[in-house]
Amino acid sequence: MGYKTHSIDGKMGEISLAHVRTQTKSVVIPAGTNGTYGLAWLPVAATITAVRIYRSGGSAASVQIKNNTSDVLAAPLASGTDAWTQTTTVQNAAVAAGGSILAVLSAAAGTPASVTVQVDFLIAVPA
């Protein structure tokens, strides 16, 4: 069974027969405050495929993504200033149904105005 997709102008698009879809969840952390932030609770199994961080202002910030309690990145991902930093090198990427994806912000310095963290993951679409 396919799923109808819509184009940006709202008109009917093509039928997608893909059985896996990419989803993106993000969190904007005002004032770049160190701490643990919930990105998503997943009712279905998923696989994390990419992590991005964007820091506005300040001089530093790093993020580690957690799959429940397991680190997804081998080392925290350091941000650039007013630019996206991305990695697709992940470990512990399989999230079980009912699992949580968390962002742990650390090493924020120089008073960032905000830090945005995004995580891409694949979910299976019911046939």
C-alpha positions, 0 to 999 in steps of 0.5 A: 500500500502506498502513501499519498504525498503532497508538494509544497504548493499543497497539490497532490504529489506522487504515491510513495511506496517506501517502507522506511521513512526519515523523521527529524526531531529537534530541540532548541535550547535557549541560552545554551544551558547545559543539561539533558533535554528530551527529543523524542519518545518513540512508540515504534522501533527506529534507527538513528542515522544523523545528528546535527548541532547549531550554536548561535553566539557564544564560544562553545557547546557540545552535545551527546545523544542518548538512546535511553542510557546509551551514548549514540556518539563515540564522543560529544559533537562540538558545535561551530559558531552560527553554523551547522555541524553534523555527523552520520557516524553513530553507535547504539543507533537502534532505538526500541519501541518505547525508547527515548532519544535525549540530548545532553548539552555540555561545555556551553561557554561564552553565553550562547544565545541558543543551541539547536540539536536535531536527530534524524532517524528511520522508522518502518512504515506499516505495509 
